[in-house]
Amino acid sequence: MGLRESKKQRTREALSWAAIRLAVERGFDNVLVEDIAAAAGVSPRTFNNYFSSKAEAIATRHLDRGRRIAAELRARPADEPLWPAVAESVAAAFLAMAGEDDTSDHWQAGVRAMLEHPALQGEVLRVNARADAELAEVIAERTGTDPAGMYPRLVAGAVGATILVATDHWRRATPSVPFETVLREALRHLANGLSTP
């Protein structure tokens, strides 16, 4: 990535993170594009060069994480079994993109409220489909299967669904628990074939 592209990526990430932070602190409906731009140190026009809405700015972090999972999986040793490689790739991507203390009750409550907003739910579903498709390509590479075939798409879809369920479980947990703990437990269930508890 060249210097210009790297700078654009940093601006995009700063805008996305500012949108998340402000939506968690104030509530999704109480945040304006101008607020997000100011928090990231850019103009509203710059925001509009990157995102069409604050929902897209927030959901892009989910897409970036999905892409990071695919990149982490591609970098794992080729002889590593698929499920341990997937679990470690997902955990590594989430840890690398951690931004707040996920054991904070205030943060958890804010994330819960933000993710329940219909505009954001639709955007997350849209980017989730893109992330699943990119992960399916890497799974196909590792397994020597057709990326459009059933197996890589099933695995990618199952991983994406597991992340969504783990996120939902984490944000509803009382008392608060670290997200990594919930995520690893969910991935363990998936890797074990979802056998009856």
N, C-alpha and C positions, 0 to 999 in steps of 0.2 A: 504494500500500500504506500503510495507516494505521500509527500508532505501535505498536499492539498486535500487528498482523500482522507488522510488521517485527521486533519483539522475538521473536515465535514462530519466525520464519524463522531468525533468528540462533541461537536455542537449538537448533533442528533441525540447522543446519549445524555447530554446535559439537559436538553429540553424534555426528554422523556422522564428523566429522574425528577426534574422540577415539577412536572405535571403530576407524577405519582405522589411526591412529598406534599404538595399543596392540596391535592384531592384528599389525602389521608388526614391532613391537619384540619382542613376547612369543610370538607364535604365536596363531592363532585360538582354539584350545582352552584357552589359558591366560589368557583375558580374560573377566571376569565383567561383567554389566550394572552391578554396583556400581562396578567399576573405571572404566567408561566414564562413568558419571554423576559420579563424583568428579572425573575429569579435566576434565569440562565444567563443574564447579561447580554441579551440580544434584543432586536426590535421585533414587534409583532409580525412585521413583513417577513423577517427571517424565519419565524415560527412557521408561517404559511408556506415557505419554500420547502419545508421538511414534512409537514403534516397538514392534513385537511381538517382535523378536529382534535380536541383534547383527548377524546376516547382513543383515537389512533395513536396519539403520542404516548399514552399510557400502555396500550396493548402492544406497541412495538417492542417493549422490553420483553414481553413473552415470546415474540418472534425471535428476537436476538438470542434469547436463552435457548430456544429450540435449535437455532443454527449453531450455537456453541456446543450443544449436546451432540449434534451430528459431527462437528469438527473434532470434539473429544473422542468420539467413538472411532472416527477414521484414524486417529493417532494411536489408538490402543494396539498392543501387539496382536498380530494376525492370528497367532495360535491360541489366544485367550478365548475361553468359551464365551458364547454370545451373551448370555444373561449376566454373568459377572461384569463383562465389559460394558454392557448397557447400564447396569446399576452404578458403576463407578463413573461413567461418562455423565450421567444425569446429576449425580452428587457433585462432581467437579464443576459442572456448569453452574449449578445453583450457588455453590460456595464462592466461585469466582465473581459472581454478580450480586453477592449479598450487599445490601446498602444500609440496612437498619437493624437494630436489635430485635430479632423476631420473637423474643420472649417478653417484650413490652406489651402490657395489656392495652395501653393507649394505641400503640401502633397496630396491634391485632384488630382492635375494634374499628379503627379507621380503614384498614384494608378490607375488613368484612363489609363495611358500609359502601366503600367504593366499588367493590366487585359485585355488589347487588344492584348496581345501577344498570337499567336495561340497555342504554347506549353502549356501555362498556362490555356487557355480556355479549352482545352481537359482534362487536369488534374482536373480542378475544376468540370467539368461535371462528371468525374469518381467518385470523392469523394462525390459529391452531391447525387448520387444514393445510396451510402452507408449510408450517413447521413439520407436520407429520409427513408430508410428501418428501421433504428434504431428508428427513431421518430414514424414510423407506429406501431412498437411493443408497445410503451408506450401508444399511442392513443388507440390501441386495448385493452390494460389493463384497461384504464379509461372508455372505452365505453362498455366493455364486448363483444367485437366483435373478429372475427378471424383476426390475424395479416396479413394473406394472402388475406383477403377479400377486397372488393372494398372500403368500407368506410374509414378505417384507412389509406389505401394507397392514396386515393384521398386527404384526409386532409393533410397528410404529404407532398405529392407532391405540393399541393396548398401553404402550408407554405414555402416550399423550393423555389418555383417559386416567391412567394411574397418577400422573402429575396433577391433573385437575381434581381428582378425588382427594389426594393427599393435601392439596392446598385448601380445599373446602374443610377437610377434617381439622387441619391445623388452625384455621381461622375461627372455628367453632369450639375448639378445645378449652375446657375450663377445669383446672387452671391452665395458664399458657404453657406451652411446651416448645422447645426448639424445632423449627421446621425440618431441619436435617433428620432428626429422630423420626418424625412422622413419615418423611419421604422415604427413608431407608426401609422402614417397616413395610410400607406399601409396595416398594420394589421387591422386597423379599417375598411377599405374598404372590406377586406376579411371577417371579422367577420360579417359585415352587409350584406353578401351575394352578394357583388359586384352589388348592386342596381344601376340603371342608375343615374348618377350625375344630 
